[in-house]
C-alpha cells in the first residue's frame, strides 16, 4: 500500500488565485526593488511607513480603477500634465498611476523633440493630436510647457515665441476646458541636493544611465535658470480653469501617494454598477484531437 500521508497536496483553485494576486502585487515590489538597488535615495526609511506605503498604494490604485470605469461610463475626458525638473520623479508617479489601468483608456503622451516639419506648425498642434476622446485619460509626461521650461532655458525658442506662448496658453487651456476636457497640472518640486543625489545614483547605475542625457546634465548646471523659468511659468499660466498644483517630491514614495490621492480628489467620480461577470461553460468537441507541438519550438526553461 502506498503511504500518501506525507505527499504534497495538489494546489487548489483558491491557492492558484492567491498566487495570481500575489504575482500582481509583486509588480510593484519589483519597481521598488529597482529604486533601492543602490540604496535608499531618501535615506533611512521608517519601516512602518514602508508597509503603509504599499497598503495605501494598492488602495489608491484600486480607486484609480474605479475612476477609470467612471471615465469610460460617462465619457469624461481627463488630461493630467506632469512637469518638473529632471529626476523629480514624474515617471515614477506616472508608472504607478497607469500600472493597473487599461492602456486603451489611460495612456501616456511623452513626445520627443519636434522634427523639422513640426517646428513650422502652430506650436500646440502636435499636442492636440494626443488629447483624449470621450472616455479617455491622457497623462502628458512633459507637455506644451516645454516652451516655458527647457526651450526657454536652452534658447530653443525666440523671445517672441516665448512671449506668444504665454499670451496663448491661458486661452488654449480655457478653450479645452470649455470643450469638456478637464486639465490637472502638476509641478514636481525637488531640492538642489536631492537632484544632485539622484543624478549621481543614475551615473553609477548601468540600468539607469540611459536616463541621463546631455540635456539633463546641462540642466544641472543651469539650476538657477530653470528656477527662474519655473517661477515665471507658474505665475503666468496659473488660471482658475486649470490651476497648477505643486508636489513636494524629495521623498518619492510620499510624492506618489500624495499626487495620486490629490488627483482622485479632483475628479467627481463614483463607483459604476457593472453586471456580474460569469465564466461561460467550456465547449468540448469529441472530434477534436490536439496535435503535439515539437519540442524545438518551446522556449528553453532556464528558470
N, C-alpha and C positions, 0 to 999 in steps of 0.2 A: 504494500500500500504506500502511495506517495504521501509524504508529510508536507502539507501546504500551509502549516501554521505560521512559518516564518517567511513565506513567499511575499514579495512586494505586491501591494494592492494596485490593481489597474486604476488609472486616473478616471474619476467620474466626470460627467459633463460639467458639474459645478466647479471641479478643480480646474478644468480646462478654461472655463470662463474667467475664473480668478486669475489664471496665468495670463490671459489675454489682457485683462485690465492692468495687471502689474507691468506687462510689457509696454503698454501705452504710457503709463506713468514714468517708466524708465527713460522715455524720450527726453523728458525734462531733466532727469538726473544726469543724462549724458551731456546735455548742454551745460549744466552746472559744473560737471567734472572738467569739461573743456575750459571753462573760465578759470578753474582752480589749478590747472596743471603746473603753472609757475608760482603757485601760492596765491593766497587771497590778495586781490588788488585793493581791498578796503581794510586791510589789517585784520587783527584777530576778531572774529565774529562771535557774537553770543550764540551758543548752541540752541538756546530756547528760541531765539528769533529765527534761526535757520529752519527749525522744524515748523515754526509758524509760517514761514515764507512759503514752503511747499504746500502747506494746508491752504493758505489763503490764495496762492496762485491757482491751484486746481479749482477752488471755489469760484474765483473770478473768471476763469476760463469757462466754467460751466455757465456763468451769467452771459459771457460773450456768445455762447451757442444759443442761448435764449434770445439775445439781441439779434443774432443772425436770422433766426426763424422769424422774428417780428419784422425785420427789414424785408425779408423775402415776401412775407404775407401782405404787408402794407404797401410795398413798392417804394419804401423810403430810399432816398439817395444820400449817402454819407461820404464826405471827404475828410480824411484825417491827415493833416500836414505835420511832418516831423522834421524839425530843423534843429541845428545846434552845432557846436564846434566838432571837429574831427575827434573821434574816440569818446564822444559824450554818451554813447550807449543807445543811440537811436535804433540801430539794427537789432540789439538785444530785445528792446521793447517790442519792436515790430514782429520779431520771431515769436514772442510769447502771445501776442495778440492773434496772430494768424495760425498758430501751431495746431489748433483743433477745429479750425473753421474750414468750410467748403471753399476751395480756391475759385470755384465758379461764381461764388457770391462775394467773397472777400479777397481782393488781390492787391499786390504791391506794385506801385509805379516807381521805378528807380531809373530815371532817364540818364543816358550817357551825355557827354558833351555834344552840343549841336554840330551837325555837319554843315558843309558849305551852303547847301540849299536852305537848311533850317535857319541859318543866320540871316537870310534875307526875308524870312517870313515875319508876320506880326509876332511880337515876342511871345504872347500867350498861346499861339496857335498849336504848337506841338503838345502842350499840356492839355488843351481842350480835348484832344483825341483820347485821353485817358480818363476823362471824367466818368462817373458812374451813370449807368442807365437805371431804370426803376428796379428796386430790389437788390442793389449792389452797394458794396463798401469798397472804397479805394483808399489805400494808405500811400501817401507820397513820401518816399524816403529821399528827402530834399525835393524842392518844388520850384515854382516860379520865383521864390525868394532867393534863388541863386544870384539873381541880378543885384539884390541888395547886400549880398554877402561876398561870396568868392569872386564874382565878376567885378565888383567894385574894388575889393582889396587888391586883386591881382591885375587890375587895369585891363580886363577883358571887354569892358564896355566904355563908351564915351560918357562925359559928364551929361550931355544932352539925353542919352539913352537912360542914364541913371535917374535923372530928374523926371523924365517922361514916365518911367516905371512907377514912381511914387504918385504921379498925377493919375495914372491909370488903375493901379492895383485896388484902391478902395472901391472904385466904380465897377471894376471887373468882378470883385467878390460880392458886391451888393447885387449885381446882375445875376450871379449864380444863385444867391440866396433867394432872390425873387422868383427864380425859375423852379425853386423847390429843392435845391441842393443844400444840405447842412454842411457847414465848414467848421471844423475844430482844429485850432492851430496850437502846436506845442513847440516851445523852445527848451531844449535840454541843456541845462547850465552846469558846467563843471569848473572847478578851480584851476588855477595855473599849475599848482603842484600835482593835482590829480591827472591832468592831461599829460604832463611830463612822465609820470609814473606809468601810465597806460601805453604811451609811445615806447618807452624803454622795454616794457614787457613784450610788446609786439616785435621789437627788434631782436629779442632773444628767442622768440617762439617761431620755429620753422613753419608751423601750421597757420600762423597769422601774419607772417611777413608780407603776404600779398596785400594786406590792408594798408600798408604804409607806402603811399605813392609819393613821388617828388612834390606833388601839390600839398600833401599832408605835412611833409617836413617843412616846406616853406610857410605853411600856416602857423607852425610852431614859432618860427622866427618873427612872424608878424602878429603876434598875440594882441598887442595893443590896437593895431589897425582893425582887427576883427572885432575887438570890443567896441570900438567907436562905431563901426558899421552896424553892429547888433543894436546898439543903443538908438541909433537913428532909425533903424528898421522898426523896432518896437514902438517908437514914438509916432512914426508917420503912417503906420499901417494897422494900428490897433483900433478897430472900428467896432461899434456896438453889434453889428450884424455878424462879425467874425472876429472876436477878441483873441489876443494872444494869452496863452497860459504858460507859466514858467514851471518846469520840472527840475527840482534840485536833484542832480544826478551823480554826485560824488559817491554815493552808495548805490550800486547798480540794482541790488535786489529791492531796496526801498523805492527806487525810482520806478521800477517795473510795476510794483503793486500800486503805488500812488497814481501813476499815469493811467493804468487800466481801470482802477476804481473811479477816477475822475471822468474818464471817457464814458463809462457806463452811466454816470450821473448826468451827462449832457444829452442823452437820448431818451425820449419818453416811451421806452419800450415796455412791454409786458409779455407774460407767457402766452403763447399761442396754442390754442387747443388743436391737437393733432389726433387723427383716428388711431386706434390701437393697431399696431403692426403685428400681423400674423404670418408665420412662415408657411408657405404653401407646401402641400404634400409633394414629395419627390416622385417623379414619374419614372417607372421602371418598364423597360421593354424586354420581353423574354427573347426576342430575336437578336438583340444587340450583344455582340461579343467584343470586349475591349481588346484592342490589338497591343501586343507588347512593344515597349519603347526600347530601342537599342541602348545599351549601357554607355556607349560612346557619346550619346547626346546629353548625358547628365553632367552638371557642374560637379567637379570633384569636391567631396565633403571633407575639407581640411579641419573643420571645427566641430 
